[in-house]
Amino acid sequence: MAILSEAESARQFSTMVDVDIDLFDMCLKKSFPDHPSIGSPVREQLLRHVKGVVALRSQVNLVGTDSLEEVVKRHTADSLHLSALSGLPAGGRWADVGTGGGFPGLVFALSVPTVEILLIETKTRKREALQKILSDLIRHDSALKDRVRLDANRAEELGQEESVRDRLDGVVCRALAPFPVALELCLPLVRPGGIGVFFKGARFQEECAQASVALEELGGRIERVSPYRLETDGISRALVVVSKVCETPARYPRRVGVPGRRPLGS
């Protein structure tokens, strides 16, 4: 089935934010009771994002659920832990590698207005759907046009481009790949002194131990691990913050597909 046209999407999204703010607030509070304070304009934009993901569910699967409540509880609430993380740079240039439906990168940009972010998504249908959602958000906040951009290139390719490599202040990824693979895809994009923030599940301690070789090879160091849970499922999770302590050697990232087939340290 074809993805909705721009005009059809505009009509569909035009009446999205109406009676659902209370439901959004309830679901967010249930999953992340201590979430950062969010003003009304940001809440409305976050809701538009969620409703866009749900509305396009029949055309492309951006997340693994199709209800507004579950998207808020499982994806928006989870993504907001990045905004709540203490000690992050006040703004700067970021990338979200494998953004999918914009979780966490678009949520980060909506909730932190000083951030510029490159949303990297190689899958055409997901990227086109996310562009439709972003276009609607821009209609309500034109400043997003200068702060949020989509990119179709593979991280392995971007990591070898002079305009991107070692230039970003931060990179984030969620549900992308095993930790050594994610590190090779992400750290080459970050300047020395910048950071990577990696969303990890219940095995985060084991994954950190398995990433020691990759960290040494790529010029990274784990600065801290911030455990948390979503109240709606109780599963242990963590944000792993990695500092880029030196430039990544020119041989990384390796060519497309190699990091996944031959993870560093395997």
Buried (B, 14 or more C-beta within 10 A) or exposed (E): EEBBEEEEBBEBBEEBBEEBBEEBBEBBBBBBEEBEEBEEEBBBBBBBBBBBBBBBBEBBBBBEBEEBBBBBBBBBBBBBBBBBBEEBBEBBBBBBBBBBBBBBBBBBBBBBEEBBBBBBBBBEBBBBBBBBBBBBBBBEBEEBEEBBBBBEBBBBBBBBEEEBBBBBBBBBBBBBBBBBBBBBBBBBBBBEEBBBBBBBEEBBBEBBEBBEBBBEBBBBEBEEBBEBBBEBEEEBBBBBBBBBEEBBEEEBBBEEEBBBEEBBBE
